[in-house]
């Protein structure tokens, strides 16, 4: 059954603050194989004009995807998560995420489409710091495969 179009534009409450730690940034950079000095060395980050180490651009995915869980788990939406695959991800940054940030995410359903029996859900995650300043917008596309399609 197709998802309800009336959900387009619905926003969900901001998440609890997520505190970005130096060690989390270092672990993430190591996991993705990116040894950029600004990700692991505060002095290198300061030399580039940042107050502390910064995170690789995809670091924020973990908190924005978790926030999108509010959408996915909304029983009124009726999304069958067992059929969902991650379709696409994009980020639009105002500034890099940095150690010490306390970030919140507000998720909004941008679009719902049906194509070949699949439901395509676009979610926008607005990430703000503790001062309320915009840091990044994450655009997540989820595809709920039609019954009978295995992948």
BAFI-3210 file (N, C-alpha, C; in Angstrom, 3 decimals, decimal comma, padded with zeros to 6 digits):
// residues 151
n [1|2|3|4|5|6|7|8|9|10|11|12|13|14|15|16|17|18|19|20|21|22|23|24|25|26|27|28|29|30|31|32|33|34|35|36|37|38|39|40|41|42|43|44|45|46|47|48|49|50|51|52|53|54|55|56|57|58|59|60|61|62|63|64|65|66|67|68|69|70|71|72|73|74|75|76|77|78|79|80|81|82|83|84|85|86|87|88|89|90|91|92|93|94|95|96|97|98|99|100|101|102|103|104|105|106|107|108|109|110|111|112|113|114|115|116|117|118|119|120|121|122|123|124|125|126|127|128|129|130|131|132|133|134|135|136|137|138|139|140|141|142|143|144|145|146|147|148|149|150|151]
n.u [000,837|000,597|002,409|001,034|000,389|-000,199|001,617|003,803|005,873|005,596|007,099|009,294|009,922|012,879|015,906|017,462|020,369|023,454|026,653|029,628|032,581|036,186|037,458|035,519|035,418|038,057|038,020|036,058|037,226|039,432|038,124|037,030|039,282|040,575|043,079|043,363|044,993|043,495|041,393|042,336|044,232|044,379|045,970|046,640|044,105|043,527|045,447|044,256|042,238|040,146|038,473|038,911|039,447|037,987|035,216|035,063|033,185|031,046|030,556|028,356|026,243|025,557|024,138|022,081|020,765|019,868|018,084|016,235|014,970|012,765|010,866|010,712|009,803|007,290|004,131|001,791|002,561|003,145|005,248|006,975|009,648|011,219|011,442|012,955|015,546|018,586|018,637|019,939|022,189|022,904|024,722|024,578|026,584|026,990|029,036|031,915|031,411|032,505|034,699|033,264|030,921|027,426|024,892|021,670|018,969|016,421|013,928|012,273|009,707|010,252|009,380|007,187|007,004|005,677|006,852|006,885|005,667|007,225|007,857|009,138|010,901|011,764|013,786|014,575|017,114|017,724|020,475|021,549|023,613|024,319|023,855|021,885|022,584|022,772|024,331|024,564|022,662|021,091|020,203|018,235|017,411|015,087|014,088|011,320|010,931|008,760|006,451|007,563|009,835|013,071|016,253]
n.v [-001,177|002,207|004,929|007,524|010,583|012,864|013,157|014,510|017,209|017,045|017,557|016,360|016,191|017,840|016,072|014,791|016,496|015,652|015,072|015,824|014,124|014,238|011,741|010,112|011,300|010,775|007,938|007,499|008,688|007,021|004,581|005,032|005,324|007,787|009,899|012,635|015,350|017,348|015,976|014,514|015,873|018,524|020,826|020,922|021,336|023,842|025,344|025,516|027,187|026,340|025,798|023,390|019,830|018,714|016,974|014,307|014,778|012,867|012,028|013,013|011,502|009,347|010,496|011,864|009,859|008,298|010,130|010,250|007,955|008,515|009,209|006,892|005,061|005,974|005,041|005,830|006,564|004,147|002,718|-000,096|-001,190|-003,421|-003,777|-001,750|-000,019|001,855|004,616|007,014|009,684|012,950|015,918|019,258|021,662|024,277|024,817|022,896|019,977|019,904|018,896|018,963|020,168|020,319|018,760|018,925|017,367|017,956|016,317|016,206|015,218|015,338|014,457|012,033|009,357|007,048|004,384|001,962|000,250|000,580|002,481|005,680|007,638|010,795|012,402|015,233|016,310|018,684|020,029|021,505|023,536|023,978|026,662|027,158|027,597|026,846|023,922|021,751|020,307|017,295|015,097|012,409|009,512|006,995|003,770|001,812|-001,329|-002,960|-005,577|-008,861|-008,196|-008,892|-008,152]
n.w [000,000|-000,849|000,603|002,643|001,170|002,590|004,586|003,662|004,300|007,009|010,134|012,679|016,233|017,519|018,090|021,108|022,350|020,767|021,719|020,205|020,165|020,387|020,250|019,059|016,533|015,665|015,663|013,716|011,431|011,186|010,690|008,160|006,730|006,395|006,907|007,372|008,841|010,241|011,298|013,401|014,902|017,008|016,850|014,137|013,100|014,208|012,874|010,446|010,970|012,572|015,744|017,023|016,472|013,400|011,895|009,466|006,405|006,168|008,733|010,190|009,339|011,014|013,161|011,876|010,513|012,601|013,724|011,637|012,126|013,703|011,838|010,270|012,177|012,777|013,474|012,207|009,655|008,435|007,232|006,070|007,471|007,143|004,468|003,518|001,823|001,700|-000,297|-001,195|-000,260|000,757|001,648|002,844|003,833|006,271|007,962|009,077|011,159|014,484|017,176|020,378|019,642|020,272|018,999|017,481|015,724|013,417|011,772|008,637|006,435|003,122|000,594|-000,868|-002,933|-005,332|-007,221|-009,621|-007,825|-005,594|-002,635|-002,235|-000,100|000,920|003,210|005,083|007,152|009,482|010,975|013,906|016,051|019,599|020,040|018,311|015,731|012,254|011,028|009,211|006,535|005,998|003,433|002,966|001,218|001,191|000,168|-000,004|-000,836|-003,127|-002,287|-002,878|-004,206|-003,881|-002,482]
ca.u [000,000|001,387|002,454|000,093|000,978|-000,443|002,764|004,799|005,949|005,539|008,364|009,324|010,647|014,343|016,506|018,278|021,696|024,532|027,931|030,655|033,844|037,413|037,746|034,547|035,882|039,262|037,607|035,336|038,213|040,206|037,265|036,841|040,603|040,942|044,044|043,574|045,422|042,469|040,457|042,942|045,196|043,780|046,869|046,474|042,792|043,655|046,233|043,316|041,249|039,073|038,789|039,246|039,402|036,727|034,811|034,877|031,833|030,006|030,410|027,038|025,244|025,096|023,119|020,912|020,027|019,174|016,956|015,247|014,245|011,464|009,977|010,576|009,054|005,979|003,150|000,778|003,105|002,922|006,385|007,464|011,099|011,882|011,544|013,635|016,974|019,068|018,743|020,857|022,528|023,615|024,899|024,825|027,205|027,265|030,390|032,201|031,143|033,770|034,686|032,646|029,569|026,252|024,050|020,319|018,486|014,985|013,646|011,056|009,446|010,300|008,604|006,804|006,655|005,549|007,378|006,958|005,249|008,120|007,651|010,391|010,705|012,866|013,790|015,567|017,520|018,386|021,363|021,901|024,439|023,680|023,463|020,804|023,140|022,741|025,621|024,474|021,396|021,275|019,091|018,253|016,380|014,834|013,218|010,631|010,710|007,453|006,404|007,970|011,147|014,128|017,483]
ca.v [000,000|003,425|005,791|008,636|011,844|013,955|013,245|015,414|018,453|016,784|017,605|015,617|016,966|017,790|015,027|015,222|016,883|014,672|015,753|015,309|013,981|014,062|010,324|009,623|011,782|010,013|006,570|007,516|008,944|005,784|003,557|005,283|005,372|009,167|010,338|014,084|015,834|018,145|015,052|013,835|016,730|019,838|021,886|020,966|021,948|025,276|025,963|025,723|028,167|025,728|025,824|022,035|018,902|018,672|015,630|014,082|015,182|011,846|011,722|013,406|010,520|008,506|011,160|012,219|008,631|007,953|011,056|009,841|006,835|009,005|009,128|005,478|004,341|006,583|004,013|006,400|006,580|002,793|002,233|-001,435|-001,016|-004,657|-003,703|-000,495|000,073|003,239|004,950|008,102|010,552|014,177|016,856|020,657|022,203|025,676|024,729|021,515|019,503|019,926|018,358|019,859|020,527|019,601|018,868|018,370|017,147|017,985|015,616|016,582|014,456|016,243|013,933|010,618|008,991|005,624|004,073|000,519|-000,425|000,948|003,790|006,429|008,606|011,745|013,010|016,290|016,455|019,962|019,879|022,793|023,427|024,374|028,067|027,241|027,896|025,744|023,304|020,956|019,677|015,968|014,647|010,946|008,874|005,602|003,082|000,632|-002,189|-003,595|-006,990|-009,754|-007,784|-009,199|-007,525]
ca.w [000,000|-000,966|001,777|002,634|000,706|003,545|005,486|003,089|005,063|008,454|010,862|013,936|017,253|017,525|018,914|022,244|021,854|020,612|021,908|019,315|020,878|019,595|020,038|018,071|015,230|015,312|015,333|012,444|010,379|011,048|010,103|006,727|006,113|006,071|007,918|007,315|010,158|010,929|011,942|014,554|015,588|017,275|016,351|012,680|012,863|014,523|011,801|009,343|011,403|013,361|017,176|017,476|015,340|012,662|011,491|008,031|006,000|006,351|010,158|010,674|008,916|012,128|013,976|011,061|010,209|013,847|013,823|010,633|012,728|014,173|010,677|009,909|013,213|012,983|013,100|011,315|008,300|007,921|006,454|006,441|007,464|006,707|003,019|003,200|001,504|001,662|-001,711|-001,509|000,856|000,394|002,755|002,506|005,043|006,558|008,524|009,489|012,514|015,216|018,532|021,344|019,203|020,796|017,816|017,446|014,361|013,192|010,516|007,920|005,217|001,971|-000,533|-000,902|-004,305|-005,626|-008,539|-009,862|-006,603|-004,501|-002,013|-002,102|000,972|001,066|004,537|005,298|008,547|009,758|012,125|014,529|017,252|020,849|019,933|017,339|014,411|011,292|010,747|007,984|006,194|005,406|002,603|002,952|000,393|001,545|-000,780|000,539|-002,002|-003,255|-001,894|-003,956|-004,704|-002,919|-002,949]
c.u [000,887|001,313|001,558|000,795|000,783|000,697|003,859|004,721|005,907|006,945|008,204|010,147|012,163|014,819|017,154|019,665|022,673|025,835|029,005|031,985|035,025|037,656|036,779|034,967|037,087|038,891|036,907|036,318|039,052|039,391|037,069|038,173|041,039|041,810|044,322|043,914|044,343|041,443|041,017|043,850|044,620|044,653|046,739|045,141|042,852|044,438|045,356|042,187|040,081|039,457|039,210|039,207|038,020|036,466|034,782|033,417|030,731|029,777|028,983|025,948|024,700|024,028|021,889|020,095|019,253|017,946|015,854|014,448|012,896|010,433|009,664|009,682|007,675|004,903|002,071|001,253|002,938|004,034|006,823|008,983|011,838|012,098|012,374|015,107|017,320|019,328|019,793|021,085|023,289|023,685|025,150|025,291|027,239|028,679|030,645|031,716|032,491|033,593|034,119|031,263|028,538|025,167|022,672|019,903|016,964|014,731|012,298|010,912|009,336|009,403|008,302|006,369|006,470|006,016|007,548|006,619|006,116|007,716|009,011|010,127|011,943|012,718|014,914|015,847|018,294|019,172|021,784|022,780|023,672|023,199|022,318|021,271|023,115|024,157|025,567|023,028|021,721|020,010|019,218|017,101|016,295|013,861|012,648|010,235|009,321|007,543|006,766|009,302|012,169|015,425|018,470]
c.v [001,248|004,244|007,013|009,952|012,988|014,111|014,166|016,746|018,254|016,811|016,892|016,411|016,797|016,679|015,636|015,584|015,702|015,445|015,061|015,300|013,787|012,595|009,709|010,046|010,971|008,601|006,512|007,714|007,697|004,707|003,765|005,436|006,768|009,724|011,840|014,600|016,599|017,270|014,456|014,715|018,139|020,982|022,031|021,631|023,449|026,009|026,245|026,690|027,603|025,722|024,461|021,127|018,950|017,241|015,508|014,376|014,147|011,466|011,942|012,401|009,725|009,185|011,546|010,982|008,165|008,845|010,698|008,639|007,254|008,912|007,666|004,725|004,932|005,590|004,538|006,436|005,213|002,245|000,864|-001,414|-002,282|-004,660|-002,496|-000,714|001,563|003,596|005,995|008,936|011,749|015,072|018,249|021,350|023,720|025,786|023,281|021,224|019,466|019,351|019,403|020,329|019,690|019,824|018,247|018,274|017,206|017,381|016,043|015,696|015,448|015,767|012,460|010,345|007,475|005,405|002,559|-000,261|-000,136|002,309|004,437|007,594|009,485|012,460|014,040|016,383|017,746|019,824|021,262|022,544|023,971|025,828|028,260|027,551|026,647|025,240|022,593|020,508|018,361|015,603|013,141|010,435|007,406|005,018|001,852|-000,207|-002,800|-005,045|-007,840|-009,371|-008,044|-008,578|-007,493]
c.w [000,000|000,322|001,561|002,282|001,703|004,545|004,950|003,828|006,563|009,035|012,194|014,945|017,145|018,462|020,156|021,702|021,828|020,736|021,088|020,062|019,945|019,258|019,020|016,666|014,772|014,886|013,979|011,285|010,120|010,336|008,598|005,995|005,693|007,186|007,852|008,707|010,926|011,641|013,230|015,408|015,750|016,759|014,836|012,331|013,130|013,436|010,572|009,726|012,193|014,833|017,740|016,254|014,698|012,216|009,974|007,650|006,253|007,811|010,651|010,278|010,097|012,966|013,157|010,715|011,438|014,022|012,832|011,119|013,279|013,052|010,383|010,894|013,491|012,535|012,155|009,866|007,644|007,044|006,970|006,337|007,024|005,193|002,560|002,877|001,430|000,207|-002,042|-000,255|000,332|001,619|002,204|003,788|005,077|007,116|008,912|010,911|013,225|016,613|019,475|020,922|019,947|019,745|018,025|015,986|014,361|011,811|009,950|006,690|004,063|000,831|-000,297|-002,331|-004,377|-007,053|-008,650|-008,597|-005,392|-003,950|-001,813|-001,160|001,079|002,399|004,598|006,783|008,730|011,058|012,609|015,745|018,455|020,834|018,935|015,927|013,525|011,036|009,394|007,782|005,518|004,642|002,448|002,109|000,800|000,532|-000,099|-000,676|-001,969|-002,816|-003,109|-004,566|-003,609|-003,410|-001,919]
res [x|x|x|x|x|x|x|x|x|x|x|x|x|x|x|x|x|x|x|x|x|x|x|x|x|x|x|x|x|x|x|x|x|x|x|x|x|x|x|x|x|x|x|x|x|x|x|x|x|x|x|x|x|x|x|x|x|x|x|x|x|x|x|x|x|x|x|x|x|x|x|x|x|x|x|x|x|x|x|x|x|x|x|x|x|x|x|x|x|x|x|x|x|x|x|x|x|x|x|x|x|x|x|x|x|x|x|x|x|x|x|x|x|x|x|x|x|x|x|x|x|x|x|x|x|x|x|x|x|x|x|x|x|x|x|x|x|x|x|x|x|x|x|x|x|x|x|x|x|x|x]
***
